């Protein structure tokens, strides 16, 4: 299991945990709760993978997703998580 910072606007707002599970990769993101809708990405050496929209859990936002390794491989080695406010879709 590896842990990476989640950045929003240049500041660290949470943590992304990445874990191998058989032929899948499990991404678990937890960050501070903020107003509005936010979208989460895993950022790698070769690109980014949109994880989805985290849901409120107490005073945090949380998201856990499972992707096949064929979905995560194109972004290369994961470097960090990213969270951005959702405007006109999660892009």
Steps between C-alpha positions, in 0.01 A plus 500: 500500500638840397384843617516827309393859572182640346546854371241770430611845391861419589427402861483154656139423594503123554645161421473248217567136588583262214486125553545205262216247525539196273486642145348830618617823660298644790509878541376646828490878540419697812521879519367795695134576444436814298194670356385402153556196283857379456655257255796275582787380278801275542795676335779289357822550304318473165157648569203502734208267568170647615394306809161666551316722745574448870208484742471665842586280800493705817747788463678335201435419136563136412517289186604139447518353150637182349649510148653225287874539458439554128314821597774628734805392294482788245560766768825335611625506856260697720652816648209669681128556515325814378168650597328779309164669523248354259385746236306389193572133563790313656781573249 
